[in-house]
Amino acid sequence: MASSIVLTDGAKFQCAHMAAPLGITEGITISLTASKIQVDNAKPILNGATIGGFTTEKGCIFQVAGAPTPCVSFQLATVPASGLLAEDNQKVYIDADKSAISSIPSTGNANPGLTIIESQNKLKA
């Protein structure tokens, strides 16, 4: 496998129902990130992470019968990370994993559609 860009907590994240992507400074949460690896102050997302913060207040407008039913979070545990880089035996997610990640159903309404927009291009695995 050729080197791919590592997905980090410095990326922007967007569910299928949001008008614009958000980052961690805007309320997105990531449960597992590397503590020993960094690039431009961003930490790689580790295998099995949950990415959350996709609430009505943050812009997820999905509704069921007129009631807000936001995505809430996406549990990446169902998609194994395929990066060659690892921390404490946990691999990092890479650009090549984004397609599989986008098919993970959300915890709030079971709709898939998580998009990750990674801006760093220095750290590859």
C-alpha positions, 0 to 999 in steps of 0.5 A, a space after each residue: 500500500 502506498 503512503 496515505 495522508 493520516 486523518 487527524 483531529 485537525 480535520 473538519 467533520 461533517 454529517 450528511 445533514 450539516 451545511 458546513 463541516 466543523 472541527 474540534 474547536 467548534 464542538 466535534 469530539 474524538 474519543 481516541 487520538 494519539 498522544 505521542 504523534 503530532 503534526 502541526 499540533 494535530 493528533 492522528 485519529 486512532 483505530 476504534 475512535 468515536 467522533 461526536 458532536 453532530 447535534 441539532 445545535 451544531 447543525 445536524 438538521 435531520 428530523 423524523 416526523 418533524 422532531 429533531 433526530 441528529 446524528 450525534 456520533 459515529 463509532 469507527 470501531 466497525 471500520 479497522 484503521 489501515 494506516 501503517 503508523 500505530 501508537 500502542 498497537 493501535 493503527 491510525 486512520 488514513 485517507 484510504 479509510 474515508 470511504 468505509 468510514 462514510 458508510 458507518 451509521 450514526 448512533 443518533 438516527 442510523 444514517 451514514 454519511 460522515 465526511 472527513 476533510 483533512 487539511 494536513 498533508 505532511 504526515 503519511 502512513 
